[in-house]
Structure formats: structure tokens, C-alpha cells
């Protein structure tokens, strides 16, 4: 059975799944329930100058009946007293010493405030600290959050302050509200940050209530830009993670991946692109702490199938496969293959190809149903038909071969046979 334990900067956890700094890590009762369920670690909700949060504070984007495809919040850092948070952190560590306990911090924009806060957190026995350089709302106006993360020089300065005092590992959390995360990532690594985490939430407006005409969430008739997360941001997070993994400077330190991780497959993808641990928030807010069971079991089973003994056997394996467009093989060609034995004759592939692609699918009217075959000489291998097809593996993209197989393509199509059978 695969070993899914993780070691991040010497911080051990029984699995790579950590709770991200967010509402689920705001209280002792939450974190203890998470650890009891099996989570490998937690990043405690950001501590700093006490704030007052608004009501309401959450909104979401639903898609085709699926709730919370994207999740938005305008909640600030912890609004609970600092001494209460520190006491509860210490108690959680005492009860679960084998779990990673990272504390997210956002101090005032001066050296002494950071030094004081770090000293208080280290006294709890915390295993590491995460610098919140990404909060996209509220704290920004105070010269904190993304106001720091968006400026490499300021980020470098703050990390230098932190490294003067910190005796436990320091993780810097990067904001995605920039053209590229690499400049700030390089600056904080050069300043001494032991690791990086990304991405934080993306500034957003999730929608407007068409009755009140006020964007969500509604706070007494007004709203504000919020932090967008959830499954919708995963592709953006993976892109930004890849740029960090490919840069010579930022790739020197480990990364904790964040952004839309809901399943073990999502986690595996983040790890293949360089993350050592992954942090989860929205999925827990939707489904609860027990999803950790599926996350661990799914990852372990996949590792067994692939022959990976530990997570370090596959971390970063996909980084080198992402290259510049101009370096792609222009002579590589694939062609769609519609497997007739799986086709349900819905016509979605034909409509998509006819109206939005290259008119490469032939429609033959018939009874009891119409049939669809690919015009091999016109197919450019764009993948659109496969993407819209509702039946798994009904359409495959097969590498193009010349000769007799190419000439007999239509025959193979009609029989529903893949090219590699010939």
C-alpha cells in the first residue's frame, strides 16, 4: 500500500492534505474535528490586528445545477481575540502532535509588529507560519494582504523582517492578483522564505441580484470585490504553480498548492506540477471534513496502480511536459474517432463541429437514428467533439497514420473500431 505521508520543511503529516487558512480553521472545535476525521494538517485562519467582519459575507457561482462551482467571500482575517486563538492553537497541538499546525499571519506594516506576532505564535509550539500576502479585500487598504504580495520590493522587505525573528519554517502565500506570481515569488525566496504557497483568492464579483440590483453578497445595499476560489479557479492555480515550479529561483523551495482542490485527482495534478502538500477550503465548506477519507483513499489507490511507493515518486513529474507553444511538435496530428458502439446519437459532436469548428463530422440521416462519422481529411484534431460528447470514450483522438489505414478510415469509423486495432 502506498505511503501518502508528507514531510514539508521537516514538518511531518500523515497525508499531504491540509486545511487552508479560512473559516474551517478559525476555531479549536473545527480543527479538532478535522484532525479526528483524518486531515494531515491545518493552516490556522490568519491572525493579526483584530477586525470586525461584515454580514453577509459569502456568495457563489452555480453552473448547470452544480452548487458552488466558484465561491466568493469578503471575510477578513480572524475576528476573534488573539489570545484566544493562541490558546486554542496550543491545545490543538497538544492533542494532535502528529499533525501539521501552520499559523497564517498578517501583521501591521512594520518590523516590530511582525516580530511581536511571530514570538507569540512560536510560543504555542506551532510548526510553521504562513505569511498572508494575498488577502484581496479589506486589508489591502491598510497596506497588508495583496498590497504586499503585488509589490515584490515590499514583499521582500517584509520577509526579511520575518526571517530576522522566525525560528520555525516560513511559508509565503502568494496572491494571484498579478500578471505573474514569479517576481514576488523570487523576491521572497531570495529574502529567505523557506517555502511558498499558492494561490490565494482572486478578486471577483460573482453576480448581481436582478431583483435588488445589488451584487452579492449584499451588505445593507452595497457589496465589495471578494476573493474567488473553488473548482472554477483550479486551472489558473495550476498555471501559476507551474510557473513557480519552472523558475530556477522559486523551484528551489517546496510549495503547498491551493486553488479549487476538491478531489484526490485534483490533488494529484497539483503534486505532479510540483506541490508537496495541498490545501483545501471550499470543498470542506460544501461537503464537510469527512471528504478526507475519499481524498486519502483515492490518492493511495492511484499511487498503487501507477507503482508509486511515496508521494515523492511523482511530485513534479509533469512540470517538464509544459513548454512554450513554439516548441510544440507541429507535425504531430490526431484525428477524432467516433466509436459507433458507444454512440447515443445525440448529435452534440456534429453541432459543435459544424457551428464552431471545422465542419469535419458527417451526418447521415437514418432510421431509427442518425449516424455521425468523421471526415478524416478535414479533421484538425481540435478535441472539441470529444469535449462535448456526454459518453466517456465514445470519441477518442487517435494519432494519424498514412497509407491503407488512412484510406480505410471511414470504414473503421462505421464499424466503431479504433485505429490502433489495425
Beta strands, then each sheet from edge to edge (+ up, - down):
strand 1: 6-8
strand 2: 11-13
strand 3: 17-19
strand 4: 41-48
strand 5: 58-63
strand 6: 66-73
strand 7: 100-106
strand 8: 128-132
strand 9: 169-173
strand 10: 195-198
strand 11: 202-204
strand 12: 226-229
strand 13: 254-258
strand 14: 275-280
strand 15: 334-338
strand 16: 361-364
strand 17: 371-374
strand 18: 395-399
sheet 1: 1+ 2-
sheet 2: 3+ 4+ 7+ 8+ 9+ 10+ 13+ 14+ 3+
sheet 3: 5+ 6- 12+ 11-
sheet 4: 15+ 18-
sheet 5: 16+ 17-
end
